[in-house]
Amino acid sequence: MVIGDWITLGAVIIALIIGILALLQTNRIQKRQYKHLFINEIIDWATEIMKSTRIENIPIVGSTDLETARRRVFGNKYFQLYGLDAKTNYMKRIAAFFPQVSNKVREVELNLNELSRVFFEAVDRKEEKFGDVVDPYFRRVDKSAEELIELAIQVKTEELN
């Protein structure tokens, strides 16, 4: 081989190495972007849960007593949450990419399930103090969703560094 052939071979090898490194870097960037999309979805889901648990301004028409009004408010809150509960399995799959967040997503799910159980038991029993019975469970769901958001934001900022 002539020196020119060695130079050409060296240039091809260097170009191949640069190409492989560029592909690996692109792959790392794409994985990071997907993780950010996933963590954002978890944050959005938890935010919607918090919004649903904090609905309070439902107008009362007519001569409705306070307990009936509270029952209506909690019913509206619950059915807002019911739609968000459908995304729980999807959130658990996404959370699998973030072990730190996974347990907190599971906690939110358990609190949603417990709220459903208590809500329907109170409806079935025609509980007189309905609001007093279900309110602590709404608060628990709200608190766990808020903690999930804080944890997810912490994970997201750690990923950026």
TAMO-V930500 format. One line per field, one symbol per residue. ss: DSSP state (A for helix, B for strand, O for the rest). Layout:
# TAMO-V930500
ss: ???
This chain:
# TAMO-V930500
ss: OOAAAAAAAAAAAAAAAAAAAAAAAAAAAAAAAAAAAAAAAAAAAAAAAAAAAOOOOOOOOOOOOAAAAAAAAAAAAAAAAAAAAOOAAAAAAAAOOOAAAAAAAAAAAAAAAAAAAAAAAAAAOOOOOAAAAAAAAAAAAAAAAAAAAAAAAAAAAAAAO
